[in-house]
Amino acid sequence: MLLWDLASGSTRVIRPDEPLTFNVRWTVLGLSISLTQSPQSGTLIWDGQSWNRYSPHALWLADASGRALLVEAGTGNLGGRVWERSGGQELALTPSGTEYPLGIDGDRAIVWRDTPFTNSGVVVVYRGQREEREVPGGLCLAAQQIDRWLVCTTSGSAALAYSLDANAFAQQPITGLARFYVLVALPKSGQGSTPTATPPVSVEARIRAEAPSLSFRPLVPGDASADRVAVTSRSGGRDPRTGGDARLLQIELTDQVGALLALIIEGPAGCCLDYARPDAIPNVSIGARPIGHYDNVAVAFGGPIVWWVDGDAYVAVSSPVLGQDELLRIAASMRALP
């Protein structure tokens, strides 16, 4: 490895002992190399005079606060078990399998989790070493952050980007480039202008995008701001019509700082076990219809919950911070997807 002084035109060797390719990185921490072979396996950072050991894992991303995402050094590739470093401590995020660091957003860590033997996977968002959500998407082994987007740089013949605000993917085919990958994403700016923020995708549009995978007609909350809603789907419960696993719709409503206000779970009617709650209050009015059930569950177990069946859909609304009246107001606002 050579350092080239552009001012003087001089060079000097700072790493003569092995070939280095993708394991050379430049982050806010400076120039780093990640080695796979013992006894030097891990990351070294150059301070201008010498290499200093930083971690036994391979550094991939870092932000100005010093938080970093790393992967197992011994894999010799971009993915593996992902670790989060903060305050000098490193804690494992990946419970099993292979994940690829994509970005750091405040106290969130965003990675892509490989689905074995496929060309797809899911984006996983961690907060405080806890998995917060999964978002299905295409191939995204690495990404470059532009504004509030993580633009995938291994997405094949399509421009694929993950919105940090909407927690959803956007994709645009690249005509005529079926054999090429996006390598670098350039922000659109001119004459000193800054990129224009993309309006958040509507809640209805995000639910409509999930609808083909659901066996019921989902409901849309009517009083939720699009930039404070996350929509995902996942397996859970039992679909009484097929006898197999049900596909559930999950809608998270958050406050201005991103803290959870309410959680909405929807599934096929009869999918879930809330009917077995012995202390639930029946015949609670959802709007003008006495079809709801309410249980004042302790906050430690998710908070109060109201649930009902609307057509072929089961709907439950719970919250760690809202009371019965607020939950019923959200419930009354929900309408079937047109």
C-alpha positions as CSV (number, residue, x, y, z in Angstrom):
1,M,0.0,0.0,0.0
2,L,1.3,3.4,-1.0
3,L,0.4,6.9,0.3
4,W,0.7,9.5,-2.5
5,D,1.2,13.1,-1.4
6,L,-0.5,15.1,-4.2
7,A,1.2,18.3,-3.2
8,S,4.8,17.1,-3.4
9,G,4.2,14.1,-5.8
10,S,6.1,11.8,-3.4
11,T,5.0,8.3,-2.3
12,R,5.8,6.0,0.5
13,V,5.1,2.4,1.3
14,I,3.0,2.0,4.5
15,R,2.0,-1.6,4.1
16,P,4.4,-3.8,2.2
17,D,3.6,-7.3,3.4
18,E,0.4,-8.4,1.7
19,P,-1.9,-7.6,-1.2
20,L,-4.9,-5.5,-0.2
21,T,-8.2,-5.1,-2.1
22,F,-11.7,-4.7,-0.6
23,N,-10.3,-4.8,3.0
24,V,-8.9,-1.2,2.6
25,R,-11.4,1.4,3.7
26,W,-11.7,5.1,4.4
27,T,-14.2,6.1,7.1
28,V,-14.5,9.0,9.5
29,L,-12.0,7.1,11.6
30,G,-9.4,7.4,8.8
31,L,-7.6,4.9,6.7
32,S,-8.0,1.3,7.8
33,I,-7.2,-2.2,6.7
34,S,-8.9,-5.5,7.8
35,L,-6.8,-8.6,7.8
36,T,-8.1,-12.2,7.8
37,Q,-5.1,-14.2,9.0
38,S,-3.9,-14.7,12.5
39,P,-2.1,-13.3,14.5
40,Q,-3.0,-9.9,13.0
41,S,-6.6,-10.7,12.1
42,G,-8.9,-7.7,12.6
43,T,-8.7,-4.0,11.8
44,L,-5.8,-1.6,12.0
45,I,-6.1,2.1,11.6
46,W,-3.4,4.4,10.3
47,D,-2.6,7.5,12.4
48,G,-0.2,9.1,10.0
49,Q,2.9,7.4,11.4
50,S,1.9,3.9,12.3
51,W,-0.8,1.3,12.3
52,N,-2.8,0.9,15.5
53,R,-5.0,-2.1,16.3
54,Y,-8.7,-1.1,16.4
55,S,-10.7,-4.3,16.6
56,P,-10.5,-8.1,16.2
57,H,-13.3,-7.7,13.6
58,A,-13.4,-6.1,10.1
59,L,-14.4,-2.4,10.1
60,W,-17.1,-1.6,7.5
61,L,-18.9,1.6,8.6
62,A,-18.5,4.3,11.2
63,D,-20.1,7.6,12.0
64,A,-19.0,10.9,13.5
65,S,-19.9,9.8,17.0
66,G,-17.6,6.8,16.9
67,R,-20.3,4.1,16.4
68,A,-19.2,1.5,13.9
69,L,-20.4,-1.7,12.2
70,L,-18.0,-4.5,11.7
71,V,-18.1,-8.1,10.4
72,E,-16.2,-11.3,11.3
73,A,-12.6,-10.8,10.1
74,G,-12.0,-14.4,9.2
75,T,-14.7,-14.6,6.4
76,G,-12.6,-12.6,4.0
77,N,-15.7,-11.1,2.4
78,L,-18.3,-8.3,2.9
79,G,-20.7,-10.3,5.1
80,G,-20.8,-12.5,8.1
81,R,-21.8,-12.0,11.7
82,V,-22.2,-8.2,12.2
83,W,-21.0,-6.5,15.3
84,E,-21.8,-3.0,16.6
85,R,-19.1,-0.9,18.3
86,S,-19.9,2.0,20.7
87,G,-17.9,3.5,23.5
88,G,-15.1,1.0,23.0
89,Q,-17.4,-2.0,23.4
90,E,-18.4,-4.4,20.7
91,L,-21.6,-6.4,20.8
92,A,-22.9,-8.9,18.3
93,L,-26.1,-8.1,16.3
94,T,-26.4,-11.1,14.1
95,P,-28.0,-14.1,15.9
96,S,-27.1,-16.5,13.1
97,G,-26.6,-16.6,9.3
98,T,-24.9,-13.9,7.2
99,E,-25.6,-10.2,7.3
100,Y,-24.1,-7.2,5.4
101,P,-23.7,-3.8,7.1
102,L,-25.5,-1.0,5.1
103,G,-25.8,2.0,7.3
104,I,-25.9,3.8,10.7
105,D,-28.8,6.1,11.4
106,G,-28.7,7.6,14.8
107,D,-29.1,4.7,17.3
108,R,-30.2,2.3,14.5
109,A,-28.0,-0.1,12.6
110,I,-29.2,-1.2,9.2
111,V,-28.0,-4.5,7.6
112,W,-29.0,-6.8,4.8
113,R,-29.7,-10.4,5.8
114,D,-29.1,-13.1,3.2
115,T,-31.7,-15.7,2.4
116,P,-29.7,-18.8,1.7
117,F,-29.8,-20.2,-1.9
118,T,-31.7,-17.3,-3.2
119,N,-30.9,-13.9,-4.8
120,S,-32.8,-12.0,-2.2
121,G,-33.1,-11.2,1.5
122,V,-34.4,-8.7,3.9
123,V,-33.2,-5.4,5.4
124,V,-33.0,-5.8,9.2
125,V,-33.0,-2.7,11.4
126,Y,-31.4,-3.1,14.8
127,R,-31.9,-0.6,17.7
128,G,-29.8,-1.2,20.8
129,Q,-28.8,-4.7,19.8
130,R,-32.5,-5.6,19.4
131,E,-34.1,-6.4,16.0
132,E,-36.7,-3.7,15.4
133,R,-38.1,-4.7,11.9
134,E,-37.5,-6.6,8.7
135,V,-38.2,-5.3,5.3
136,P,-38.1,-7.7,2.3
137,G,-36.1,-6.4,-0.7
138,G,-33.7,-7.3,-3.5
139,L,-30.0,-8.0,-3.5
140,C,-28.2,-5.3,-1.4
141,L,-24.8,-6.4,-0.1
142,A,-23.5,-2.9,0.2
143,A,-24.9,0.6,0.1
144,Q,-24.0,4.3,-0.1
145,Q,-26.0,6.8,2.0
146,I,-27.3,9.9,0.1
147,D,-29.5,12.2,2.2
148,R,-32.1,9.9,3.8
149,W,-31.6,7.0,1.4
150,L,-29.3,4.0,1.4
151,V,-28.6,3.4,-2.3
152,C,-27.6,-0.3,-2.9
153,T,-24.4,-0.7,-4.9
154,T,-24.9,-4.4,-5.6
155,S,-28.4,-4.3,-6.9
156,G,-27.9,-5.6,-10.5
157,S,-29.8,-4.0,-13.3
158,A,-32.0,-1.8,-11.2
159,A,-31.4,1.2,-9.0
160,L,-32.5,0.0,-5.5
161,A,-32.6,2.3,-2.5
162,Y,-33.9,1.9,1.0
163,S,-35.6,4.9,2.7
164,L,-34.5,5.5,6.3
165,D,-37.7,7.5,6.9
166,A,-40.3,5.3,5.2
167,N,-38.5,2.0,6.0
168,A,-39.4,0.8,2.5
169,F,-37.6,0.1,-0.8
170,A,-37.8,2.1,-4.0
171,Q,-36.6,0.5,-7.3
172,Q,-36.0,1.9,-10.8
173,P,-34.9,-0.4,-13.7
174,I,-31.8,0.8,-15.5
175,T,-32.7,0.3,-19.2
176,G,-30.1,-1.6,-21.2
177,L,-27.8,-2.4,-18.3
178,A,-28.8,-6.0,-17.6
179,R,-25.2,-7.1,-17.0
180,F,-24.0,-4.2,-14.8
181,Y,-24.1,-3.2,-11.2
182,V,-24.6,0.2,-9.6
183,L,-21.2,1.0,-8.2
184,V,-21.4,4.7,-7.1
185,A,-24.5,6.7,-6.5
186,L,-24.2,10.4,-7.3
187,P,-26.5,12.9,-5.5
188,K,-28.4,15.1,-7.9
189,S,-27.3,18.7,-7.4
190,G,-26.3,21.6,-9.5
191,Q,-24.9,25.1,-9.0
192,G,-24.6,24.6,-5.3
193,S,-28.1,23.3,-4.8
194,T,-28.9,20.5,-2.3
195,P,-30.9,17.4,-3.2
196,T,-34.6,17.8,-2.8
197,A,-36.1,15.5,-0.2
198,T,-38.4,12.9,-1.6
199,P,-42.0,13.0,-0.1
200,P,-42.8,10.0,2.0
201,V,-44.8,7.2,0.3
202,S,-48.4,7.3,1.5
203,V,-49.5,4.8,4.1
204,E,-52.2,3.5,1.8
205,A,-49.6,2.9,-1.0
206,R,-47.3,1.0,1.4
207,I,-50.2,-1.2,2.6
208,R,-51.3,-1.8,-1.0
209,A,-47.8,-3.0,-1.9
210,E,-48.0,-5.6,0.9
211,A,-51.6,-6.7,0.0
212,P,-50.7,-9.3,-2.7
213,S,-49.0,-11.4,0.0
214,L,-52.0,-11.3,2.4
215,S,-55.0,-13.6,2.4
216,F,-57.4,-10.9,3.7
217,R,-58.4,-7.3,2.8
218,P,-56.2,-5.1,5.0
219,L,-57.4,-1.9,6.8
220,V,-55.6,1.5,6.6
221,P,-55.3,3.8,9.6
222,G,-57.0,7.1,8.7
223,D,-55.2,9.6,11.0
224,A,-51.5,8.6,10.6
225,S,-48.8,10.9,9.2
226,A,-46.9,9.1,6.4
227,D,-43.5,10.0,7.7
228,R,-44.3,8.5,11.1
229,V,-45.5,5.1,9.9
230,A,-43.7,1.9,9.1
231,V,-45.4,-0.9,7.2
232,T,-44.1,-4.5,7.0
233,S,-45.4,-8.0,6.7
234,R,-44.3,-11.2,8.4
235,S,-45.4,-14.8,9.2
236,G,-47.3,-15.5,12.4
237,G,-50.3,-17.3,13.7
238,R,-52.4,-19.8,11.7
239,D,-54.5,-19.2,8.6
240,P,-57.8,-21.1,9.3
241,R,-58.6,-21.2,5.7
242,T,-55.4,-22.9,4.5
243,G,-54.3,-24.6,7.7
244,G,-50.8,-23.1,7.2
245,D,-48.9,-20.1,8.6
246,A,-50.7,-16.8,8.3
247,R,-49.1,-13.7,6.7
248,L,-49.6,-10.8,9.1
249,L,-49.5,-7.1,8.3
250,Q,-47.6,-4.9,10.9
251,I,-48.1,-1.2,11.1
252,E,-46.0,0.9,13.5
253,L,-47.1,4.4,14.5
254,T,-44.3,6.6,16.0
255,D,-43.9,10.0,17.5
256,Q,-41.7,12.9,16.4
257,V,-38.5,11.3,17.7
258,G,-39.3,7.8,16.4
259,A,-40.5,6.2,19.6
260,L,-43.3,3.7,19.2
261,L,-46.8,5.1,19.8
262,A,-49.0,2.2,18.7
263,L,-48.6,-1.2,17.0
264,I,-51.3,-2.5,14.6
265,I,-51.3,-6.2,13.7
266,E,-53.7,-7.5,11.0
267,G,-54.2,-11.0,9.8
268,P,-56.9,-13.4,8.5
269,A,-60.0,-13.7,10.7
270,G,-59.4,-16.4,13.3
271,C,-55.6,-16.3,13.0
272,C,-54.7,-15.3,16.4
273,L,-55.2,-16.1,20.1
274,D,-56.6,-12.9,21.5
275,Y,-60.0,-14.5,21.8
276,A,-58.6,-16.6,24.6
277,R,-57.9,-13.6,26.9
278,P,-60.1,-14.3,29.9
279,D,-60.1,-10.8,31.3
280,A,-61.0,-9.0,28.1
281,I,-64.0,-6.6,28.0
282,P,-66.3,-7.6,25.1
283,N,-68.6,-5.6,22.9
284,V,-66.4,-2.5,22.9
285,S,-67.6,0.1,20.4
286,I,-65.3,0.6,17.3
287,G,-67.0,3.7,15.9
288,A,-70.7,2.9,16.2
289,R,-70.2,-0.9,16.1
290,P,-69.9,-3.0,19.3
291,I,-67.5,-5.5,17.8
292,G,-64.3,-4.8,19.8
293,H,-62.6,-6.5,22.7
294,Y,-60.3,-4.6,25.2
295,D,-57.7,-5.9,27.6
296,N,-55.7,-3.6,29.9
297,V,-52.4,-5.5,29.5
298,A,-49.4,-4.3,31.5
299,V,-46.9,-2.1,29.6
300,A,-44.2,-4.7,30.2
301,F,-46.2,-7.1,28.0
302,G,-46.9,-4.6,25.2
303,G,-49.5,-2.3,26.8
304,P,-53.3,-2.2,26.5
305,I,-54.8,-3.8,23.4
306,V,-58.1,-3.6,21.5
307,W,-59.0,-6.1,18.8
308,W,-61.9,-6.9,16.5
309,V,-62.8,-8.7,13.2
310,D,-63.8,-6.6,10.2
311,G,-64.9,-8.7,7.2
312,D,-62.2,-11.3,6.6
313,A,-59.6,-9.4,8.6
314,Y,-58.5,-9.6,12.3
315,V,-57.1,-6.3,13.6
316,A,-55.4,-5.6,16.9
317,V,-54.1,-2.2,18.1
318,S,-51.8,-2.0,21.2
319,S,-49.6,0.6,22.7
320,P,-47.0,1.0,25.5
321,V,-48.0,4.7,26.0
322,L,-51.6,5.2,24.9
323,G,-54.8,4.5,26.9
324,Q,-58.1,3.0,25.9
325,D,-59.6,6.1,24.5
326,E,-56.6,6.8,22.2
327,L,-56.6,3.1,21.0
328,L,-60.3,3.2,20.2
329,R,-59.8,6.5,18.3
330,I,-57.1,4.8,16.1
331,A,-59.4,1.8,15.7
332,A,-62.4,3.9,14.6
333,S,-60.2,5.6,12.0
334,M,-59.4,2.4,10.1
335,R,-61.0,1.7,6.8
336,A,-60.7,-1.3,4.4
337,L,-58.1,-0.8,1.6
338,P,-60.1,0.5,-1.4
